[in-house]
Amino acid sequence: MPNDHQAWGWTPGAGLDGLQLIRKPLPMPGPGQVLVANQAIALNPVDWKICEWGHADWRQGTVPGVDGAGIVVAVGDGVDLPLGGRVAYHQSLSRDGSFAEHCLLDANLVMHIPANLDIAAAATVPCPALTAWQALAKVAEGASRDVLVIGAGGAVAYYLVQLALQRGLQVWATAAPKHHAHLRELGVAEVFDYQSGDWQGELRHALGERPLHALFDTVSAAHAASLAHLLGYNGHLVCIQDRQEQAPLPAFSSAISLHEVALNSVHAHGRLRDRQVLKAEGERLLQAVADGRLLAPARRDFAFETLPVALRQLKDGSRVGKWVTRL
């Protein structure tokens, strides 16, 4: 085992331009921890956002990145994981992340990868698929089974559409026109162009007298608030980006419920049972992708040495696909 390893280090206040390829001491696992040699790393929007916004726990040389997959190469006391096992993970934002040759993780949150799933495919699952699962879990049964997913061309919403359909919900969606045909093939009732001036009217006409039971927004808190009026009585407004700081509708009107989705918070605020449930659900999602019961977004490969360039292209939206690199 080497004494150090290669990693992308962050520079305070420099954004994506401040990412530097450096060498850091190789961390050794303590009690309850596991060291993973990364074989694949996936990019998520949260990665470029925190690189630009900063984080209270980040310092010069902190390694960004939340999603990865690789091989267990060392374990700490109390960890019952075999060396050489293939695992995927979603790392805490408060610790060195996945943009490196190795990653030190809490053993109770790493997820076993099915034998029939490519490791690069596995790396792309944790953040978007678990976020989609959490978002859907917020919504209880209601008088209507009609739900609306905003931005269904993105990875989180793409998984969410499929999970909602598998739950037996009637799914409506907004997305860029290039995604419409595929989303209809999945079973979405109708897909609307979010740049169309009257897509909300088209949705209301299609629903008729049926209320919209849930709305999943992947844009922003302000955008979600602007759509709250579409929900029916006792409906659910689920924010996957930001959260509602103020109720978007008057009190004692449609009585909608407001939901915040914060996957990474499990590291700081989740108890053992929360972690066990998340791990089990992650492994179920990985198996569903392996079996073809859950389709993953198309992958876009990049070289580890060009990671900042790929992050910038992810931010700009200039290339479609889920960015992943193999090590």
Residue pairs with C-beta under 8 A, 6 or more apart in sequence:
1 26
1 73
1 74
2 26
3 25
3 26
4 23
4 24
4 25
4 26
5 23
5 24
5 26
5 100
5 101
5 102
6 21
6 22
6 23
6 100
6 101
7 21
7 22
7 23
7 24
7 63
7 96
7 99
7 100
7 101
8 19
8 20
8 21
8 22
8 63
8 64
8 65
8 99
8 100
8 307
8 308
9 19
9 20
9 21
9 22
9 24
9 60
9 61
9 62
9 63
10 18
10 19
10 51
10 58
10 60
10 61
10 62
10 63
10 64
11 18
11 19
11 20
11 60
12 18
12 54
12 58
12 59
12 60
13 54
15 51
15 52
16 48
16 51
16 52
16 308
16 311
16 312
16 315
17 308
18 51
19 51
19 64
19 307
19 308
19 311
21 305
22 61
24 61
24 63
24 96
24 100
26 35
26 102
27 35
27 96
27 102
27 104
28 35
28 74
28 76
29 35
29 74
29 75
29 76
29 79
29 104
29 107
30 76
30 77
31 76
31 77
31 78
31 79
32 76
32 77
32 78
32 79
32 106
32 107
32 108
33 75
33 76
33 79
33 104
33 105
33 106
33 107
34 72
34 74
34 75
34 76
34 79
34 81
34 87
34 104
34 105
34 106
34 107
34 110
35 72
35 73
35 74
35 75
35 102
35 103
35 104
35 105
36 68
36 70
36 71
36 72
36 73
36 87
36 89
36 102
36 103
36 104
36 105
36 110
37 70
37 71
37 73
37 101
37 102
38 68
38 69
38 70
38 98
38 100
38 101
38 102
38 103
38 327
39 69
39 70
39 71
39 119
39 120
39 326
39 327
40 68
40 69
40 70
40 119
40 120
40 122
40 123
40 324
40 325
40 326
40 327
41 65
41 67
41 68
41 98
41 99
41 123
41 304
41 307
41 324
41 325
41 327
42 67
42 68
42 69
42 98
42 123
42 124
42 127
42 322
42 323
42 324
43 65
43 67
43 307
43 310
43 311
43 314
43 322
43 323
43 324
44 66
44 67
44 127
44 128
44 155
45 314
45 315
46 66
46 93
46 127
46 264
47 64
47 65
47 66
47 99
47 311
47 314
48 311
48 312
48 314
48 315
50 58
50 64
50 93
51 64
51 311
55 62
55 93
55 94
57 93
57 94
57 95
62 96
63 96
63 97
63 98
63 99
63 100
64 97
64 99
65 91
65 97
65 98
65 99
65 100
65 103
66 90
66 91
66 93
66 97
66 98
66 126
66 127
66 264
67 88
67 89
67 90
67 91
67 98
67 123
67 124
67 125
67 126
67 127
68 88
68 89
68 91
68 97
68 98
68 103
68 123
69 86
69 87
69 88
69 89
69 113
69 119
69 120
69 122
69 123
70 86
70 87
70 102
70 103
70 119
70 327
71 84
71 85
71 86
71 87
72 81
72 82
72 83
72 84
72 85
72 87
72 110
73 83
73 102
74 83
75 81
75 83
75 107
76 107
79 107
81 87
81 107
81 110
85 112
86 112
86 113
86 119
86 122
87 110
87 111
87 112
87 113
88 110
88 111
88 113
88 122
88 123
88 125
88 126
88 282
88 286
89 98
89 103
89 105
89 109
89 110
89 111
89 126
90 109
90 126
90 127
90 130
90 263
90 264
90 282
91 97
91 98
91 103
91 105
91 267
92 106
92 264
92 267
92 268
93 264
93 267
94 267
94 268
95 104
96 103
96 104
97 103
99 307
101 327
106 267
106 275
108 272
108 275
108 276
108 279
109 266
109 267
109 275
109 278
109 279
110 279
111 126
111 279
111 282
111 283
111 286
112 283
112 286
113 119
113 122
113 286
114 286
114 287
114 290
114 291
116 290
116 291
117 286
117 287
117 289
117 290
119 326
120 299
120 301
120 324
120 326
121 289
121 290
121 296
121 299
122 286
122 289
123 324
124 155
124 296
124 297
124 299
124 322
124 324
125 282
125 285
125 286
125 289
125 296
126 282
127 156
127 263
128 154
128 155
128 156
128 158
128 159
128 297
128 322
129 159
129 282
129 285
129 289
129 294
130 263
130 278
130 281
130 282
130 285
131 156
131 159
131 240
131 261
131 263
132 156
132 157
132 159
132 160
132 163
133 159
133 163
133 281
133 285
134 261
134 263
135 156
135 160
135 216
135 238
135 240
135 259
135 261
136 160
136 163
136 164
136 167
136 216
138 236
138 238
138 259
138 261
139 147
139 213
139 214
139 236
139 238
139 259
140 236
142 213
142 214
142 234
142 235
142 236
143 211
143 213
143 232
143 233
143 234
144 210
144 211
144 212
144 213
144 232
145 168
145 169
145 170
145 213
146 169
146 170
146 172
146 207
146 210
146 211
146 212
146 213
147 164
147 169
147 170
147 171
147 172
147 212
147 213
147 214
147 215
147 216
148 171
148 172
148 173
148 174
148 203
148 212
148 214
148 215
148 216
148 227
148 230
149 157
149 160
149 161
149 164
149 171
149 172
149 173
149 174
149 216
149 218
150 157
150 173
150 174
150 194
150 215
150 216
150 217
150 218
150 219
150 223
150 224
150 227
151 157
151 174
151 175
151 194
151 217
151 218
151 219
152 158
152 160
152 161
152 173
152 174
152 175
152 179
152 183
152 188
152 191
153 175
153 176
153 178
153 179
153 320
154 218
155 297
155 322
156 218
156 240
157 173
157 175
157 216
157 218
157 240
158 295
158 297
159 285
159 294
160 216
161 171
161 173
161 183
161 186
161 188
162 186
162 294
162 295
163 294
164 171
165 171
165 186
165 187
165 188
166 293
170 189
171 187
171 188
171 189
172 188
172 189
172 190
172 191
172 192
172 203
172 206
172 207
172 212
173 183
173 188
173 190
173 191
173 192
174 191
174 192
174 193
174 194
174 199
175 183
175 191
175 192
175 193
175 194
176 193
176 194
177 193
178 320
179 191
180 191
180 193
183 191
184 190
184 191
186 295
189 206
190 202
190 203
190 206
192 199
192 202
192 203
193 199
196 202
200 227
200 230
203 212
203 230
204 230
210 232
211 231
211 232
211 233
211 235
212 230
212 231
212 232
212 235
213 231
213 232
213 235
213 236
214 231
214 235
214 236
214 237
214 238
215 224
215 227
215 228
215 230
215 231
215 235
215 236
215 237
215 238
216 238
216 240
217 223
217 224
217 227
217 237
217 238
217 239
217 240
217 241
218 240
218 241
219 241
220 241
220 242
221 239
221 241
221 242
221 243
221 244
221 245
222 242
224 237
224 239
224 242
224 244
224 248
225 244
225 248
226 248
227 237
228 237
228 248
228 249
228 256
229 249
231 237
231 254
231 256
232 254
233 254
233 255
234 254
234 255
234 256
234 257
235 254
235 256
235 257
236 256
236 257
236 259
237 244
237 248
237 256
237 257
237 258
237 259
238 259
238 261
239 258
239 259
239 260
239 261
240 261
243 258
243 260
243 262
244 258
244 260
247 258
248 258
249 256
266 274
266 275
266 278
270 278
285 294
288 294
289 295
289 296
296 322
297 321
297 322
298 320
298 321
298 322
299 321
299 322
299 323
299 324
300 319
300 320
300 321
300 322
300 323
300 324
301 324
301 325
301 326
302 309
302 310
302 323
302 324
302 325
303 325
304 325
304 327
307 325
310 323
310 325
311 323
313 319
313 323
314 323
